[in-house]
Amino acid sequence: AEQLAEKYNVAVSTRPPSVPYKETIRKQIEQHARHKKQSGGHGQFGDVHIEIGPRPRGAGFEFSSRVVGGSVPRQYIPSVETGVTRYLDRGPLGFPVVDVAVCLFDGQHHAVDSSDMAFQTAAQAAMREGMPKCNPVLLEPICKVEIDSPSAHTSKVNQIVSGRRGQLLGFDAKTGWPGWDTVHAHLPQSEMADLIIELRSLTQGTGTFRYAFDHLQELGGREAEAVINQRQEAQAAA
């Protein structure tokens, strides 16, 4: 940004890349919701009982139905799923929801007033009311990082990893580079933005790294509170 301003007289505002946080749940619950509206002519009616529960990390979203006896007619079951998935774009903490199972197990319908939209609305209401009861937790993306530096600086690289909430996985000699090591680590993506600056500073400009997304991991405590508060403030200002 400074070089653009000096060389081309272009003002540039910069900010760290946004981190794709997600959220999931720890607890299984059952939730009922009814959408009923009468405003002259045909009304709107949809009634659902759903079970919401956690899935293993990385398993994704799953929707199923155990409805028997036609309490929710077959043609409306996809509408329930649509209502559920629309809610998943933004969970109770304000982030996309992952690794959740939802099962429709009961409900009611009206021969005249039930519709696709009525069941979508009821399903969204059930998710909106039920998800906060499921002990939602924040998930942060963790990256697999490989850091190359002269062996004399390996201990400094280890300090960088530890200081950024990272997990050291080990190190080995860099193939074809005598006197160099490669440090393997897991680092939160939120800690990657200015890594190159600190790395170059502590390795006399020689250190380099490469990384890729590895997995999602629960984030708690003050770090999670800060992320959630920032998200809520941004959504309130939007």
N, C-alpha and C positions, 0 to 999 in steps of 0.2 A: 504494500500500500504506500509506503514512504517513497519507494523508487518510482512508482507511477506518478505520485504527486510531484516529485522533483523533476522527473524527465519529461513527462507529458502534461503536467499541470492538471491532472485528473484526480478529483477527490474520491476516495474509496473508503467506505465503511466496512469493517470486518468484524466477524464474530466466530467463535468456535463452532464447528459443525454440530448440528443437533444430534443427540444420542437417541437411538430408537428403543427407548425403554418399553417394556411390556408389563402386564400384570396377570396374576393367576390367583387361585384360591386354595385354601387348605381344608375347608370343611364342607361336608355334604349336607344339604337341607332339602326340604320340600316346600314349595311355594304355590299359593293359589292366587289367581287374579281374574277379575271379570270386567269386561268392557260392555257397558249397557248405556244406550242413548236413545231417547225417543224425542223426535222433533217434528211430528206430523208425517203421515204416510208411513213408509217402512222405517223401522228403527235400526239400531245396530246392536248385535248381541254376540259375544264370544266369551267363553269361560274355559279356563285351562288350569290344570294341576300339573306342575312340572317338578322334576327332581334335578337339582343342580349339584354337581360334584367335581372334585379335582381329577385330573388324569396325570400319568407320569410325565416328567419333563421332556418336552420334544414330541409328545404324542399328538399334539394338535387338538382340534375341536371335533366332537362327535355328537350327533343328534340321533335319537332313536325314539320309537313309540311302542308303548305297551297297552295302548287303548284297545279295549274289547267291548263288544256289544253296541258299537256305534255311538257312544256318548259324544265323541267328536267324529263326525263323518270323515271318511277317508279323503275326500277332496279338500278338506281344510287342514290336514296335517302338514302339507308343504307350506301353508301360510303361517302356521305356528313356527316352523323352522326358520322361515324368512324373518319373522319378528325377533326371534332369538338372535340370529346372526347379525341383524342390524344393530342390536344393542352392543354386540361384542366389539364394535369399532371404538367404543369409549366406555370403559368400566368405571366402577365407583372411585378409583384413584385418578381417573382421567386419561388412562392409557389403553391401547388395544389389549384385549383379553386373549390369552392363549391357554392351551392344555386344560380345557373344560369339557365335561360331558353333561348334556342336557337330555332328559328323557320325559316325554309327555306320557303320563300314565292315566289321566282321567280328565273330564271336562263336561261341559254341557253345550247344547246348541238350541237354536230356535228355528223352526221350520221356515219362517218368513224372514226374520230379522238377521239371521247369521249370514256372514259373508267373509270373503278372503280378508278384507281390510279389518273387519271386526276381530278376527282371530290373530292377525298380525299385531294389532294394537294390544290385545290381551296378553299375548306372549311377551311383548316388550315391557308391559307393566309388571309382569311376573318377574322378569329379569331385573328390572330396575328396583323392585322391592326386595328381591331375594339375594342378589349378589352381595350387598353390603353385609349380610348376615353370614357369609361364607368365609370370613377371615381373609380378605384380599391382601395380597402381598405384591410388592414391587419386584420386578425382575430387570437386572441390568445385563447388557451384552458383554461377554468376556472374550477377549481376543487371544489367540495363540501368537506369541511374539518370538522372533529370533533376532538377537542383537549381536552384531559382529564388532569386535574391537581388539586392539593389541592386548596380549595376555597381561601386560603390566597394568591395564585398566579394568580387568575383569572384576575385581573387588568393588570398584566404583560403580560398575554396571549393576552388580547385585544390590548395592545401596539404592540406586535409582529405582529398581523394581520394588524393593521393600517399601520405599517412601511413597509409592503410588498405589498402595493397597494390592500389590501384585503377589503372585505365588511363583517362587523359583522352582523350576522343574529339573534343573541341572545344566551343565555346560560340557562342551567337548572341543577338541582342537578343530579349527576350521580347515577343511580339506584343501590342500594346495596352497595354503597361506601359512608358512612357518612363523611361529611367534604370535599367532592370532587365535582367539577363542570365539565360539558361538555360544551365547547364553540363551537357554530356552525358558520361557516363562509364560504365565497367564497374567494378563493385565485388563482391568476394566476399560471399556472403550472410552469412557469419560475421562480417563487419565492419559489418553494418547495424543491430545491436541498439540501440546508443546513439548512432547517427548524429545524430538530431534534437537531442540534448543539446549536442553539440559545435557543430553547425550554428547553433543558436540563440545559443549563447554567443559565437561569432565574428562573427555578423551582427547583433548587438544585437536579437535576437529576431525578425528579419524573414524569415530563410531558411526555405524549405519544400522538400520533395522528394517524388517519386513514383518507384516502381520496379516492375519485373516480372522474373521469371526469364528469362534469355537463353540460357545454355548451360552445359555442364559443362566443367571445365578441370582438367588434372592439377595435383595439389598434391604437392610434394616437400619434402625437407629437414626441418628441425626442426619446421616447422608440421605436416607430415604425421605425423611421429613422435608429436607431442603428441596429435593427434586419434586416432590408432590406439591409443595407450596408454590414453587416457581411455575409449575404447570397450571395450577388453579388460577394463579394471578394472570398468566398469559391468556387463559380461556375467558376469564372475566373481562379482560380488556378488549378481547376480540369483538 
